[in-house]
Amino acid sequence: MSTQSKPSIDFCHGIWADGSCFSKVIPTLQAEGHEVMAAQYGLDTLAGDVAAVKRTLGRVSSPAILVGHSYGGAVITVAGTDDRVAGLVYIAAVAPDAGETVQSQLSKFPTEIFSHIEAADGRVWMLPEGVKYFAGDLSEQEQKVVWATHYAPAAGLFEQKLDGTAWRSKPSWYILATNDGAVHPELQRFLAKRMGATTHEVASSHVPMLSNPGLVLDVIRTAANAVKGSTAA
């Protein structure tokens, strides 16, 4: 362990988002003494996104906790096999096992938002009326900002898979959003149970880090304290 007294926190965003979606939790974690970065990746390929996270790990001290939202759960599942990663926090996220894809998981538990998308120019865009299924518990103004800043993934992103399943060997925490209209709550419940994660349920849309930042902070603190204790042992 480096001279950094607390684990670093590395955030990994989902589709229709970028690292700024964690803006309500980053300042508090920084003030509490964590090195924090939000990986920025292009949502072009899973391999490219994982590589970007590993580059970000090189800019903060070890050990680190990876926090993945939505599709970011697939990213941390692979990137989390890196030796610098000591723990994983999933926020309303997918978490493929070997041989699975994001699409294979989502298809088992369909949600309303995917009826409000449009494929164009090789990307998958969220239509304006879809934002209520993504972030319906935010204010109208915040929902408009979420839509205005949404970043469209490559059309084939959810069909890609890579080797590596970090939740099989690293401690995991899961924030389950019970009012999620993007990743079905029952899919979240199945995944959290399968990985043996410490699970926290919250009555939230797909974006609890924006609608319930206090709870998200508490879970990250819990994970950080557990990781700090295990690395000090």
GIQUIBEL-V829477 format. One record per pair of residues at least 24 apart in sequence whose C-alpha atoms are under 6 Angstrom apart, sorted by the first residue. I is the first residue (numbers start at 1). J is the second residue. Records with the same first field share a line. If there is no record, write none. Layout:
# GIQUIBEL-V829477
I: J ; J
This chain:
# GIQUIBEL-V829477
6: 34
7: 63 ; 64
8: 34 ; 35 ; 36 ; 64
9: 36 ; 64 ; 65
10: 36 ; 37 ; 38 ; 66
11: 38 ; 66 ; 67
12: 39 ; 67 ; 68 ; 72
13: 69 ; 72
14: 69 ; 70 ; 71 ; 72
15: 153
16: 150 ; 151 ; 152
17: 150 ; 151
43: 153
44: 154
45: 157
50: 75 ; 79
69: 93
70: 94
77: 165 ; 166
78: 164 ; 165
80: 166
81: 166
87: 170 ; 171 ; 172
88: 172
89: 172 ; 173 ; 174
90: 174
91: 175
92: 175 ; 176 ; 177
101: 159 ; 161
102: 158
103: 158 ; 159
109: 184
111: 181 ; 182
113: 182
122: 154 ; 155
123: 152 ; 153 ; 154 ; 155
124: 152 ; 153 ; 155
125: 152
133: 181
134: 181 ; 182 ; 206
135: 205 ; 206 ; 207
137: 205
172: 197
173: 197 ; 198 ; 199
174: 199
175: 199 ; 200 ; 201
176: 201
177: 202 ; 203 ; 204
178: 203 ; 204
179: 203 ; 204 ; 205
180: 205 ; 206
